[in-house]
Amino acid sequence: MDAAIATERRGQWLTFILLLVLMAIVAFGVIPAAERLLTRVFYVLLVVFCVGNLPKWISDWRNLLKKEDEPESLPPPHEDD
């Protein structure tokens, strides 16, 4: 479990560093048409994030639908002495 967390954290840091580098390229105008490059990278990262989280979203949605379909259980009756 710790290895999976470390891998995700490393990926997040690498993505953050990549975005900082690309924003610096745009800010200083190092590459002509860098704005289009940054926009494309942003969209690619957005798609990767959505595709990566899609299975979780689907399972959460199914669990929510299951909860709505189940009748609410009533507590057992209490007998007063």
C-alpha distance (Angstrom), angle and dihedral (degrees) to the residues before:
residue distance angle dihedral
M1 . . .
D2 3.79 . .
A3 3.81 90.8 .
A4 3.82 91.6 54.3
I5 3.80 91.3 50.0
A6 3.81 91.2 48.2
T7 3.81 91.0 49.8
E8 3.81 92.5 51.1
R9 3.79 91.9 46.5
R10 3.81 91.1 50.4
G11 3.80 90.6 50.5
Q12 3.79 91.3 50.6
W13 3.80 91.9 51.0
L14 3.80 92.5 47.7
T15 3.80 90.5 50.3
F16 3.80 90.8 48.9
I17 3.81 91.6 50.4
L18 3.81 90.9 47.7
L19 3.80 91.1 52.5
L20 3.82 91.7 48.5
V21 3.80 90.8 51.5
L22 3.79 92.3 48.1
M23 3.81 92.2 47.9
A24 3.81 89.4 50.7
I25 3.80 89.5 51.2
V26 3.79 90.0 52.5
A27 3.81 93.7 43.8
F28 3.81 94.5 51.7
G29 3.81 95.4 36.7
V30 3.79 94.1 -126.9
I31 3.80 94.4 150.0
P32 3.79 120.7 40.4
A33 3.82 110.8 -122.2
A34 3.80 89.9 17.4
E35 3.80 90.3 145.9
R36 3.80 90.0 66.3
L37 3.80 89.8 47.7
L38 3.79 92.1 51.4
T39 3.81 91.3 47.0
R40 3.80 91.4 52.0
V41 3.80 92.4 47.5
F42 3.80 89.8 49.7
Y43 3.81 91.2 52.4
V44 3.80 91.9 47.0
L45 3.80 91.1 51.4
L46 3.79 90.2 47.7
V47 3.81 91.2 52.3
V48 3.82 91.8 47.1
F49 3.81 90.3 50.8
C50 3.80 93.0 48.5
V51 3.80 94.8 45.3
G52 3.80 90.6 46.7
N53 3.80 92.4 52.2
L54 3.81 96.8 39.5
P55 3.85 95.7 94.0
K56 3.81 90.8 51.2
W57 3.80 92.0 48.3
I58 3.80 91.3 49.6
S59 3.81 93.3 49.5
D60 3.81 91.2 46.6
W61 3.81 89.8 50.6
R62 3.82 91.8 49.3
N63 3.81 91.3 49.1
L64 3.79 89.9 50.2
L65 3.81 91.3 50.8
K66 3.82 90.9 48.4
K67 3.80 90.8 53.3
E68 3.81 91.0 50.6
D69 3.83 92.0 50.1
E70 3.79 95.0 50.4
P71 3.79 114.9 87.6
E72 3.74 114.6 -120.7
S73 3.75 109.5 -101.5
L74 3.76 116.2 -127.7
P75 3.79 118.5 -134.6
P76 3.79 115.2 -107.7
P77 3.80 113.9 -92.0
H78 3.80 116.5 -96.7
E79 3.75 119.7 -132.5
D80 3.78 115.4 -145.7
D81 3.82 115.8 -142.0
